[in-house]
């Protein structure tokens, strides 16, 4: 690892932070020590970084805003790559091209300023464009799959190609990139529509007010824990109806505000949150026979 990091430094790939706790990089505010976090300056430097990762056989993960991840408490013996420098946002009529590291909420905000409709659903999702495309992030019966026209990616053999909407294979909270994590999202091209600015702002304002009332935004969390099962009540209602609101494990709690949120209420460990998620999942399976799918990704639990 030391030789790898020295070569990263000598090639001026970008900023390096050593010995960073994952708790500083995720919205759950939990997670163990990470050997290094690397911020490549551009695509050329990212390609070089990937070559060095292969050369030294380094474990790695691409990280956005850490808003849908649960890192374990143990040390992560590898590097995290953050594409914060890939943050351009460019408008071409009703099309917006944005880098993987651009803030999804900022892209939504800038689009509405220009009277462009289609991203109102994203105004409260605290992720990056890359993370949103990877997860097919969505809300209010819309998601990235409806507006994404093309995604520029770095392939496992380090070629840059553009995947079409069809090739991205978007489904509910799923995409080609989730099934092929060795592809790295570089940028996305989104297709929006002309709208009425004041009407779009009113929708966003209304939804913000609803979120403040219906979600526990004053505690660290990673949003909805479980995907809503097809053909049944939403996951939150299923969990609430079997009396699990307010259930705690250590410092983690099933939110009293919204049962599909698990919050870091009192200095929870990653294990507290992990165990509570699995307990709720098992309880719903036992009570209803429904196997809820965890929406969040568990990292470094193997």
C-alpha positions in Angstrom: 0.0 0.0 0.0 2.8 2.4 0.9 4.5 1.9 -2.5 1.2 2.3 -4.3 0.5 5.6 -2.5 4.0 6.9 -3.2 3.4 6.2 -6.9 0.0 7.9 -6.8 1.7 11.0 -5.3 4.6 11.0 -7.8 2.1 10.9 -10.7 0.2 13.9 -9.3 -3.1 12.1 -9.6 -4.9 14.3 -7.1 -5.5 15.0 -3.5 -4.8 12.1 -1.1 -6.2 11.9 2.4 -4.7 9.1 4.6 -6.3 7.3 7.5 -9.8 8.7 7.3 -12.8 7.3 9.1 -15.6 6.2 6.9 -17.9 7.9 9.5 -16.7 11.2 8.1 -17.7 10.2 4.5 -21.2 8.7 5.0 -24.6 10.0 6.0 -25.0 7.3 8.7 -21.9 8.8 10.4 -20.4 5.3 11.1 -17.6 3.2 9.7 -14.0 2.2 10.4 -10.7 3.6 9.3 -9.9 3.8 5.6 -6.3 3.6 4.5 -6.6 6.4 1.9 -9.2 8.5 0.0 -8.0 9.7 -3.4 -9.6 12.5 -5.5 -8.4 12.2 -9.1 -8.0 15.5 -10.9 -9.5 14.4 -14.2 -10.3 11.4 -16.4 -6.7 10.9 -17.5 -5.5 10.8 -13.9 -8.4 8.4 -13.0 -7.3 6.0 -15.8 -3.7 6.2 -14.4 -5.0 5.5 -10.9 -6.9 2.5 -12.1 -3.8 1.1 -13.7 -1.9 1.5 -10.5 -4.7 -0.2 -8.6 -4.4 -3.2 -10.9 -0.6 -3.1 -10.7 -0.5 -3.3 -6.9 -3.8 -5.3 -6.6 -5.3 -2.7 -4.3 -8.9 -3.0 -3.0 -11.0 0.0 -4.0 -14.4 1.5 -4.1 -15.9 4.6 -5.9 -17.6 6.8 -3.3 -20.1 9.6 -3.9 -21.7 11.3 -1.0 -22.0 8.1 1.0 -25.7 8.5 1.3 -26.7 4.9 0.6 -23.9 3.0 2.2 -23.3 1.2 5.5 -19.6 0.7 6.2 -18.6 -1.8 8.9 -16.7 -0.7 12.0 -13.5 -2.5 10.9 -10.7 -1.0 9.0 -11.1 -0.8 5.2 -7.8 -2.2 3.8 -8.0 -0.4 0.5 -8.7 3.0 -1.0 -11.8 5.0 -1.7 -12.0 7.1 -4.9 -14.0 10.2 -4.8 -14.8 12.0 -8.1 -15.5 15.4 -6.5 -13.4 17.1 -9.3 -15.9 15.6 -11.9 -18.4 18.3 -11.0 -19.2 20.2 -14.2 -22.9 21.1 -14.9 -23.5 22.3 -18.5 -26.9 23.2 -20.1 -27.7 22.8 -23.8 -31.3 23.8 -24.2 -33.3 21.1 -22.4 -30.3 18.8 -22.1 -27.9 18.9 -19.1 -24.6 17.2 -19.0 -23.2 16.7 -15.6 -20.1 15.1 -14.1 -20.4 12.1 -11.8 -19.3 14.2 -8.8 -21.8 16.9 -9.3 -24.4 17.3 -6.6 -27.8 15.9 -7.6 -29.6 18.5 -5.6 -27.6 21.3 -7.2 -28.3 19.9 -10.7 -32.0 19.9 -9.8 -31.8 23.4 -8.4 -30.0 24.8 -11.4 -32.5 23.1 -13.8 -35.5 24.6 -12.1 -33.8 28.1 -12.2 -33.8 27.6 -16.0 -37.5 26.5 -16.0 -36.6 22.9 -16.8 -38.8 20.2 -15.5 -38.0 16.5 -14.8 -35.7 16.7 -11.8 -38.1 17.9 -9.2 -38.1 14.5 -7.6 -34.3 14.9 -6.9 -34.5 18.1 -5.0 -34.2 16.3 -1.6 -31.9 13.5 -2.5 -28.4 14.1 -1.0 -26.3 12.2 -3.6 -24.0 12.7 -6.5 -25.0 12.3 -10.1 -22.8 9.2 -10.3 -24.4 7.7 -7.2 -27.9 8.6 -8.4 -27.3 6.9 -11.8 -25.7 3.8 -10.2 -28.7 3.4 -7.8 -31.3 4.7 -10.2 -32.3 7.1 -7.4 -35.8 8.2 -7.4 -38.8 9.6 -5.5 -42.4 10.6 -6.1 -42.9 7.9 -8.8 -40.0 9.1 -10.9 -36.3 8.2 -11.1 -33.1 8.8 -13.0 -34.1 6.2 -15.6 -36.9 8.5 -16.9 -34.5 11.4 -17.7 -31.1 9.8 -18.4 -30.2 9.7 -22.1 -26.6 8.6 -21.9 -23.9 7.7 -19.4 -20.2 8.1 -20.1 -18.3 5.3 -18.3 -14.8 4.0 -17.9 -14.9 0.3 -18.7 -13.0 -2.4 -16.8 -10.4 -2.4 -19.6 -10.1 1.4 -19.2 -11.9 2.4 -22.4 -14.3 5.4 -22.3 -17.7 4.6 -23.9 -21.2 6.0 -23.7 -24.1 3.7 -22.6 -27.6 4.5 -23.9 -30.6 4.6 -21.6 -31.6 1.1 -22.9 -28.1 -0.2 -22.2 -28.2 1.2 -18.7 -31.1 -1.2 -18.0 -32.8 1.0 -15.4 -35.3 -0.6 -13.1 -36.6 0.2 -9.7 -33.5 1.2 -7.7 -31.3 -0.8 -10.1 -29.1 -0.2 -13.1 -26.4 -1.8 -15.3 -23.8 -0.2 -13.2 -25.0 -1.9 -10.0 -24.7 -5.3 -11.7 -21.3 -4.3 -13.2 -19.5 -2.3 -10.5 -16.2 -2.4 -12.4 -17.6 0.2 -14.7 -17.1 3.8 -13.4 -19.6 6.5 -14.2 -17.9 9.7 -15.5 -20.8 11.8 -16.6 -24.5 11.7 -17.5 -26.6 13.4 -20.1 -30.1 14.2 -18.9 -33.0 15.1 -21.0 -35.5 17.6 -19.4 -38.5 19.5 -20.6 -39.6 23.1 -20.6 -41.7 24.0 -17.6 -43.0 26.9 -15.6 -40.5 28.0 -13.1 -42.9 29.2 -10.4 -44.9 25.9 -10.7 -41.7 23.8 -10.4 -40.6 25.8 -7.3 -44.0 25.3 -5.7 -43.8 21.5 -6.2 -40.3 21.5 -4.6 -41.4 23.7 -1.7 -44.4 21.5 -1.0 -42.3 18.3 -1.1 -39.7 19.9 1.2 -42.4 20.7 3.7 -43.8 17.1 3.5 -40.3 15.7 4.0 -39.7 17.8 7.1 -42.9 16.4 8.6 -42.6 12.8 7.5 -38.8 12.0 7.7 -36.4 12.1 10.6 -34.0 14.6 9.0 -32.5 15.8 12.3 -30.6 12.5 12.8 -28.0 10.8 10.6 -29.5 8.2 8.4 -29.2 6.9 4.8 -32.8 7.4 3.8 -35.2 4.5 3.1 -33.6 1.3 4.3 -35.9 -1.1 2.4 -37.3 -1.1 -1.1 -41.1 -1.0 -1.3 -42.2 -4.6 -2.1 -44.2 -4.9 -5.3 -47.9 -5.6 -4.8 -47.9 -4.9 -1.0 -48.1 -1.9 1.3 -45.0 0.3 1.4 -42.1 -1.1 3.6 -42.6 1.7 6.2 -46.2 0.7 6.8 -45.4 -3.0 7.0 -42.8 -2.2 9.6 -45.0 0.2 11.6 -48.0 -2.2 11.6 -46.0 -4.9 13.5 -45.0 -2.3 16.1 -41.3 -1.8 15.4 -41.3 2.0 15.4 -39.0 3.2 18.1 -37.2 -0.2 18.4 -33.5 0.3 19.3 -30.3 -1.7 19.1 -27.5 0.2 20.9 -27.5 3.7 19.5 -29.6 2.9 16.4 -33.4 3.3 16.2 -36.2 2.5 13.9 -37.5 6.1 13.5 -40.7 7.1 15.3 -41.3 9.5 12.4 -40.9 7.1 9.5 -40.5 3.3 10.1 -38.5 2.8 6.9 -35.7 5.0 8.3 -33.1 3.7 10.7 -31.4 6.6 12.5 -28.1 7.0 14.3 -29.7 8.4 17.4 -27.0 8.1 20.0 -23.5 7.4 18.7 -24.5 4.1 17.1 -21.9 1.7 15.9 -22.1 0.3 12.3 -23.0 -3.0 14.0 -25.9 -1.5 15.8 -27.4 -0.3 12.6 -26.6 -3.5 10.7 -28.1 -5.7 13.4 -31.3 -3.5 13.5 -31.7 -3.7 9.8 -31.5 -7.5 9.8 -33.8 -7.8 12.8 -36.5 -5.7 11.0 -36.0 -7.7 7.8 -36.4 -11.0 9.7 -39.4 -9.7 11.6 -41.3 -8.6 8.4 -40.4 -12.0 6.8 -41.7 -13.9 9.8 -44.9 -11.8 10.1 -45.9 -11.3 6.5 -43.8 -13.8 4.5 -42.4 -10.8 2.6 -38.6 -10.8 2.1 -37.8 -7.1 2.0 -34.8 -6.0 -0.1 -32.3 -3.8 1.6 -31.9 -0.6 -0.5 -28.5 0.3 1.1 -25.2 -1.3 0.3 -23.2 -3.0 3.0 -19.5 -2.3 2.6 -16.6 -4.2 4.2 -18.7 -6.7 6.1 -17.1 -9.8 4.5 
